[in-house]
């Protein structure tokens, strides 16, 4: 399929072919959901920790005799029923990541790209380069393109001025092609790809 290529002034400067196998896939909610959950689980730190009985500082002596006191039998003052005691079934340090087949991840990325194309929320730029790192100048260009919430994906090497200028604009993310992922594509309203990014993504996903 063909789509229009624009510049940062929102003027058409040509056309580009988008591969149907990458930008024409029918999206499936279940695959996109699985991939987003995999991404979010993988980035969790998993450093939460509650104290088990072995982590509580205190005596190991039995609090009182087993019989004769009239009270319930106890084996330790570090038990959960006592103040400052352990936590039952509390969180422990662990890795939340789980496996997801590479083919499923690749298919989900194609589906995310296709969903933006089908919704008419895919913009292709000739390049993402600016002469100054000033945020105001780039914000004016984004207003011409109608970008309020967007993910911008460029080639492997980002233009330093463009990346620095976009850094302070709310709801605008800039990534190199190798950082393209389902979660970031779906969390922003518009997807903006440069011609270089389109070529590299099609080469990577073909």
Secondary structure, 3 states (H helix, E strand, C coil): CEEEEECCCCCEEEEEECCHHHHCCCCCHHHHHHHHHHHHHHCCCCCCCCCCHHHCCCCCCCCCCCCCCCCCCCCCCCCCCCCCCCCCCCCCCCCCCCCCCHHHHHHHHHHHHHHHHHCCCEEEECCCCCCCCCHHHHHHHHHHHCCCCEEEEECCCCCHHHHHHHCCCCCEEEEEHHHCCHHHHHHCCEEEEEHHHHHHHHHHHC
